[in-house]
């Protein structure tokens, strides 16, 4: 019956009658966190509008919080939420015929696009299993990261829709007010509607140009979680964990793409060190000082296996190369036994693939470990005119550390002061103040 907010007769028996409200709320949160992307993808696919999909998903969550405490958590909670959300979407479209007509145009465009893409896929041996996708999340990845959207809008929309972050959380990641981020996300959704961006996986001819953007967005999510740009904590483990989850989804959905293996490998190999990267009070712990016994060994082993896949079968991509560097760090018993020569060689490859001052800084640090602090400092000094490094605290920290090792304490203090001015999080600032002898 139209207007009902509970699926009836769906073969979804209650698993535990009379479950407590708190337990039901926890179950809703767990299902929502795990299946939000799948729910949004299925609803967007069905109705052609991301705003509508978000609204009815939220309404379905509210319905679950009302009904599950009294009636029990369904045996298939995700299916319950999806059925409820679909019914609410149908009810809204029945009430708003003009809205329904606009969605019909979008759906017609999508159907026309699909009549071309499958035929192209079927005739191409290079299509990476696109007809065998287990769900529709990949279409939502490519919709949210369409090149017609501004780069910052793509990342924000992905964080909101696929990582499940709230708009205020996304705003904090970008260091902007919540209202500004809400406008940015709304702008991206409007662009999707007005440009009639199709909700589909690109054909094999489009995929090589589109996939790097998707991978970059996931990597950006992880980077903010690994090293927060601001705030009271050095790491945002929730954000880093979501990036790993998204990378796993991409790996499952595009198993033939080697760079999806490379990205997941990189994230796992770096995330494996998370428990050792901070001290008891949240202070940063440098790599050479970390207790490697606290590193996540199963995660490292998984990452190492993926590195092999990422580097096999042709020239390596940038994520595969970075993953190989991370693997060398994770395999070493300590800093002294690390294969710094191989790491420098890999940074040479990475610089050729993706020239970047940040990569050049990392390479200089590796050269310092291989050839001594003077050699590394010379490379860092050669980057002094790079404007993108002026507000990049790790560059100034690296200079300060190498100057300290060379006994040039006065110059090191100047570098640490520059790093303090650029540091984003309070733990970083506290560590730099201690280097400068200023206490906390």
C-alpha positions in Angstrom: 0.0 0.0 0.0 1.3 3.4 -0.9 2.5 5.4 2.0 3.6 2.5 4.1 7.1 2.8 5.5 7.6 -0.9 6.4 8.0 -3.7 3.8 5.3 -6.3 4.3 5.4 -9.8 2.9 9.0 -9.6 1.8 10.2 -12.8 3.4 12.4 -10.9 5.9 11.6 -12.5 9.3 12.7 -10.7 12.4 15.8 -12.3 13.8 15.3 -11.3 17.4 11.9 -10.1 18.7 11.9 -7.4 21.3 15.5 -6.2 20.6 16.5 -3.2 22.7 16.3 0.2 21.2 20.1 0.6 21.7 20.9 -2.6 20.0 18.6 -1.7 17.1 20.3 1.6 16.7 23.7 -0.1 16.6 22.4 -2.5 14.0 21.1 0.4 11.9 24.4 2.2 12.1 26.4 -1.0 11.2 24.2 -1.8 8.2 24.2 1.9 7.1 28.0 2.2 7.3 28.5 -1.1 5.4 25.8 -0.7 2.7 25.3 3.0 2.3 27.1 3.0 -1.0 25.2 0.0 -2.3 21.9 1.5 -1.2 22.6 4.9 -2.9 23.9 3.2 -6.0 20.8 1.0 -6.4 18.4 3.8 -5.7 20.2 6.2 -8.0 20.3 3.5 -10.7 16.6 2.9 -10.3 15.4 6.5 -10.1 18.2 8.5 -11.8 18.6 11.2 -9.1 21.2 11.2 -6.3 19.3 13.7 -4.2 16.2 11.6 -4.2 18.3 8.5 -3.4 19.9 10.2 -0.3 16.6 11.5 0.9 14.7 8.2 0.8 17.7 6.4 2.3 17.6 8.7 5.3 13.8 8.2 5.6 14.4 4.4 5.5 16.9 4.7 8.3 14.4 6.7 10.4 11.8 4.0 9.7 14.2 1.3 10.9 14.9 3.2 14.1 11.1 3.2 14.7 10.3 -0.4 13.9 13.4 -2.5 14.6 13.3 -2.0 18.4 9.8 -3.4 18.6 9.8 -5.9 15.8 13.4 -7.1 15.7 16.2 -6.6 13.3 15.4 -8.3 10.0 17.4 -11.3 8.9 18.4 -9.2 5.8 18.5 -5.7 7.1 20.1 -4.2 3.9 17.2 -5.6 1.9 14.7 -4.2 4.4 16.2 -0.7 4.0 16.4 -0.9 0.2 12.7 -2.0 0.0 11.6 0.7 2.3 13.6 3.4 0.5 12.2 2.3 -2.9 8.6 2.5 -1.6 9.2 6.0 -0.3 10.7 7.1 -3.6 7.7 5.8 -5.5 5.4 7.6 -3.1 7.2 10.9 -3.7 7.1 10.5 -7.4 3.4 9.8 -7.3 2.9 13.0 -5.4 5.2 15.2 -7.6 4.5 14.5 -11.3 6.7 17.3 -12.5 9.7 15.8 -10.6 8.8 12.4 -12.0 8.8 13.8 -15.5 12.3 15.3 -15.1 13.6 12.0 -13.8 12.1 10.2 -16.7 14.2 12.3 -19.1 17.3 11.4 -17.2 16.4 7.7 -17.2 15.8 7.8 -21.0 19.2 9.4 -21.5 20.8 6.6 -19.4 19.0 3.9 -21.2 20.2 5.3 -24.6 23.8 5.4 -23.3 23.5 1.8 -22.2 22.4 0.6 -25.6 25.8 1.7 -26.9 28.2 0.8 -24.0 27.3 -3.0 -23.7 27.8 -3.4 -27.5 31.2 -1.8 -27.3 32.1 -3.9 -24.3 31.1 -7.1 -25.9 33.3 -6.5 -28.9 36.4 -5.7 -26.8 38.6 -8.3 -25.3 40.2 -5.5 -23.1 37.0 -4.7 -21.2 37.9 -5.6 -17.6 34.9 -7.8 -16.7 32.5 -4.8 -16.8 29.5 -7.1 -17.5 30.2 -9.1 -14.3 29.9 -6.4 -11.7 28.4 -7.8 -8.4 26.6 -4.5 -7.6 26.1 -1.0 -8.8 28.6 0.9 -6.6 31.1 1.2 -9.4 28.6 3.2 -11.5 28.3 5.6 -8.6 32.1 5.9 -8.3 32.3 7.0 -11.9 29.3 9.3 -11.7 30.7 11.1 -8.6 34.1 11.4 -10.3 33.0 12.4 -13.8 35.5 14.8 -15.4 32.7 17.3 -16.0 32.8 18.0 -12.3 35.5 20.2 -10.7 38.2 18.1 -9.0 37.5 19.4 -5.5 33.8 18.7 -6.1 34.5 15.1 -7.2 36.4 14.4 -4.0 33.8 16.1 -1.8 30.9 14.2 -3.4 32.7 10.9 -3.1 33.4 11.5 0.6 29.8 12.3 1.2 28.2 9.6 -0.9 30.6 6.7 -0.8 32.6 7.1 2.3 29.5 7.9 4.3 30.8 11.1 5.9 28.4 13.8 7.0 28.7 17.2 5.3 30.3 18.8 8.4 32.9 16.0 8.4 33.7 16.6 4.7 33.9 20.3 5.5 36.5 19.6 8.2 38.6 17.5 5.8 38.6 20.4 3.3 39.1 23.1 6.0 36.0 25.0 4.9 32.8 26.0 6.7 30.0 23.5 6.6 27.8 25.8 4.6 30.5 26.2 1.9 30.8 22.4 1.7 27.0 22.0 1.5 27.0 24.4 -1.5 29.9 22.5 -3.1 28.1 19.2 -2.8 24.9 20.6 -4.0 26.7 22.2 -7.0 28.1 18.8 -8.0 24.8 17.1 -7.8 23.2 19.9 -9.8 25.9 19.5 -12.5 25.2 15.8 -12.7 21.5 16.5 -13.3 21.9 19.4 -15.7 24.8 17.8 -17.7 22.8 14.6 -17.7 25.9 12.7 -16.6 25.1 9.0 -17.2 24.9 6.6 -14.3 27.1 3.9 -15.8 30.5 2.4 -16.0 32.5 3.9 -18.8 33.1 1.8 -21.9 36.6 0.3 -22.4 37.6 3.2 -24.6 36.8 5.7 -21.8 38.0 3.7 -18.8 41.8 4.4 -19.1 41.1 8.2 -18.9 38.5 7.9 -16.1 40.0 5.4 -13.7 42.9 7.5 -12.6 40.5 10.2 -11.4 38.6 7.6 -9.3 41.8 6.2 -7.8 43.0 9.7 -7.0 39.9 10.5 -5.1 40.2 7.4 -3.0 43.9 8.2 -2.4 43.0 11.8 -1.4 40.5 10.4 1.2 43.3 8.2 2.6 45.8 10.9 2.7 43.6 13.1 4.8 43.1 10.2 7.2 46.7 9.3 7.3 48.0 12.8 7.9 45.1 15.2 8.9 45.4 18.7 7.5 44.3 20.2 10.7 42.7 19.5 14.1 43.7 17.9 17.4 44.8 14.5 16.0 47.6 13.5 13.7 45.5 10.7 12.1 41.9 10.4 11.3 41.6 6.6 11.4 38.0 6.6 10.5 38.7 8.4 7.3 41.7 6.2 6.5 39.6 3.1 7.2 36.9 4.3 4.8 39.5 4.8 2.1 40.7 1.3 2.5 37.1 0.1 2.3 36.5 2.0 -0.9 39.8 0.7 -2.4 38.7 -2.9 -1.6 35.4 -2.3 -3.4 37.3 -1.0 -6.5 39.6 -3.9 -6.3 36.7 -6.4 -6.3 34.8 -4.6 -9.0 37.8 -4.1 -11.3 40.1 -7.0 -10.6 41.8 -6.8 -14.0 43.1 -3.3 -13.4 46.6 -3.5 -12.0 46.5 0.0 -10.5 43.5 -0.9 -8.3 45.7 -3.6 -6.8 48.5 -1.0 -6.5 46.3 1.5 -4.7 44.9 -1.0 -2.3 48.4 -2.4 -1.6 49.7 1.1 -0.9 46.9 1.9 1.5 47.2 -1.4 3.4 51.0 -1.2 3.7 50.8 2.3 5.1 47.7 1.8 7.2 49.4 -1.2 8.8 51.6 1.2 10.8 48.8 3.2 12.2 49.1 2.0 15.9 52.8 2.8 16.0 52.6 6.3 14.4 51.5 8.1 17.5 52.5 7.9 21.2 50.4 7.8 24.3 49.4 11.4 24.1 48.9 11.4 20.3 52.3 12.8 19.5 53.9 11.8 16.2 56.4 8.9 16.3 58.9 8.9 13.5 59.4 5.8 11.3 62.9 5.0 12.8 61.4 5.2 16.3 58.3 3.2 15.8 57.8 -0.2 17.5 57.5 -2.4 14.5 56.0 -5.1 16.6 52.8 -3.0 16.7 52.5 -3.0 12.9 49.6 -5.0 11.5 51.4 -8.1 10.0 48.4 -9.7 8.3 47.6 -6.4 6.6 51.3 -6.1 5.5 51.2 -9.6 4.0 48.0 -8.8 2.1 49.6 -5.7 0.8 52.8 -7.5 -0.3 50.7 -10.0 -2.3 48.9 -7.2 -4.0 52.2 -5.4 -4.9 53.2 -8.5 -6.9 50.0 -8.3 -8.8 50.4 -4.6 -9.4 53.9 -4.9 -10.8 53.3 -8.0 -12.9 52.2 -7.8 -16.6 53.6 -4.6 -17.9 55.0 -1.2 -16.9 54.2 -0.3 -13.3 51.8 2.5 -12.5 52.4 5.2 -9.8 50.4 3.4 -7.1 52.1 0.2 -7.7 55.5 1.9 -7.4 54.5 3.7 -4.2 53.3 0.4 -2.8 56.6 -1.2 -3.6 58.4 1.5 -1.7 56.0 1.0 1.3 56.6 -2.7 1.2 60.4 -2.2 1.4 59.8 -0.2 4.6 57.5 -2.7 6.1 59.8 -5.7 5.3 62.8 -4.2 7.0 63.6 -5.1 10.6 64.7 -1.5 11.3 65.7 1.7 9.5 69.4 0.7 9.2 68.6 -2.5 7.4 66.1 -0.9 5.0 67.1 -1.3 1.3 67.5 2.5 0.7 69.3 2.0 -2.6 66.2 0.2 -4.0 63.9 2.8 -2.5 65.8 5.6 -4.3 65.6 3.7 -7.5 61.9 3.3 -7.1 61.5 7.1 -6.4 63.4 7.7 -9.7 60.7 5.6 -11.5 58.0 7.4 -9.6 59.4 10.9 -10.5 59.4 9.9 -14.1 55.7 8.7 -13.9 54.4 11.6 -11.8 56.8 14.5 -11.4 56.0 16.2 -8.2 57.9 18.3 -5.6 56.5 16.1 -2.8 58.0 13.0 -4.5 61.2 14.9 -4.9 61.3 15.6 -1.2 60.7 12.0 -0.3 63.5 10.9 -2.7 65.9 13.4 -1.1 65.2 11.9 2.3 65.9 8.4 0.9 69.1 9.7 -0.7 70.2 11.1 2.7 69.6 7.6 4.2 71.7 6.0 1.5 74.5 8.6 0.9 74.5 10.7 4.0 72.7 13.9 5.2 74.8 16.2 3.0 73.7 14.5 -0.2 70.1 14.7 0.9 70.3 18.3 2.0 71.7 19.4 -1.3 68.7 17.9 -3.1 66.3 19.6 -0.7 68.1 23.0 -1.1 67.7 22.6 -4.9 63.9 22.5 -4.3 63.9 25.7 -2.3 62.4 27.8 -5.1 59.4 25.5 -5.5 56.3 27.5 -4.5 54.2 24.5 -3.6 56.7 23.6 -0.8 56.5 26.9 1.0 53.5 25.7 3.1 54.5 22.1 3.1 55.6 21.3 6.6 57.3 18.0 5.9 59.8 19.8 3.6 60.9 22.1 6.3 61.0 19.3 8.9 63.2 17.2 6.6 65.6 20.2 6.1 65.7 20.7 9.9 66.4 17.1 10.6 69.3 16.9 8.1 70.7 20.2 9.3 70.7 18.9 12.8 72.5 15.7 11.7 75.1 18.0 10.1 75.5 19.9 13.4 74.1 23.1 11.9 71.8 23.8 14.8 71.0 27.5 14.1 69.9 26.8 10.6 67.9 23.8 11.8 66.0 26.0 14.2 65.0 28.3 11.4 63.8 25.3 9.4 61.8 24.0 12.3 60.3 27.4 12.9 59.1 27.4 9.2 57.6 24.0 9.7 55.8 25.2 12.9 54.2 28.0 10.9 53.0 25.5 8.3 52.0 22.5 10.5 48.3 21.8 10.5 47.6 19.6 13.5 48.3 20.3 17.2 50.4 17.1 17.7 52.7 18.2 14.9 53.1 21.7 16.4 53.7 20.3 19.8 56.5 18.1 18.5 58.1 21.0 16.7 58.0 23.2 19.7 59.8 20.5 21.6 62.5 20.4 18.9 62.8 24.2 19.4 63.1 23.8 23.1 59.8 25.6 23.7 58.0 22.7 25.5 54.4 22.2 24.7 
